[in-house]
Amino acid sequence: MEATEHESTLEHALDVARENAKQARRLLEHARAQLESGIVGPERVAQLEELLQTAEEDLARVTREQ
């Protein structure tokens, strides 16, 4: 693999990881608002909190590799 391909792949991975974390954050905020109105339960909020944590860990890992 050439250096430019590798950089491009890492840049793509970083973009994907950032977008995943951003989307997980949006989903969690939305679910928290729905929790207050009783639309979703605390289990769903907990699932999305775990999703956000995983996405943030992945973003940190990809950032370190960058």
JOMOTA-V322155 format. One record per residue. RES is the residue in three letters. SS is DSSP state (~ for helix, > for strand, _ for the rest). D_LAST is the distance of its C-alpha to the last C-alpha in whole Angstrom. Layout:
RES/SS/D_LAST ; RES/SS/D_LAST
This chain:
MET/_/16 ; GLU/_/16 ; ALA/~/13 ; THR/~/13 ; GLU/~/13 ; HIS/~/10 ; GLU/~/8 ; SER/~/10 ; THR/~/10 ; LEU/~/6 ; GLU/~/8 ; HIS/~/10 ; ALA/~/9 ; LEU/~/8 ; ASP/~/11 ; VAL/~/13 ; ALA/~/12 ; ARG/~/13 ; GLU/~/16 ; ASN/~/17 ; ALA/~/17 ; LYS/~/19 ; GLN/~/21 ; ALA/~/22 ; ARG/~/23 ; ARG/~/25 ; LEU/~/27 ; LEU/~/27 ; GLU/~/29 ; HIS/~/31 ; ALA/~/32 ; ARG/~/33 ; ALA/~/35 ; GLN/~/37 ; LEU/~/37 ; GLU/~/39 ; SER/_/41 ; GLY/_/42 ; ILE/_/40 ; VAL/_/38 ; GLY/_/38 ; PRO/~/36 ; GLU/~/35 ; ARG/~/33 ; VAL/~/31 ; ALA/~/30 ; GLN/~/29 ; LEU/~/27 ; GLU/~/26 ; GLU/~/24 ; LEU/~/22 ; LEU/~/21 ; GLN/~/20 ; THR/~/18 ; ALA/~/16 ; GLU/~/15 ; GLU/~/14 ; ASP/~/12 ; LEU/~/10 ; ALA/~/10 ; ARG/~/9 ; VAL/~/6 ; THR/~/5 ; ARG/~/5 ; GLU/~/4 ; GLN/_/0
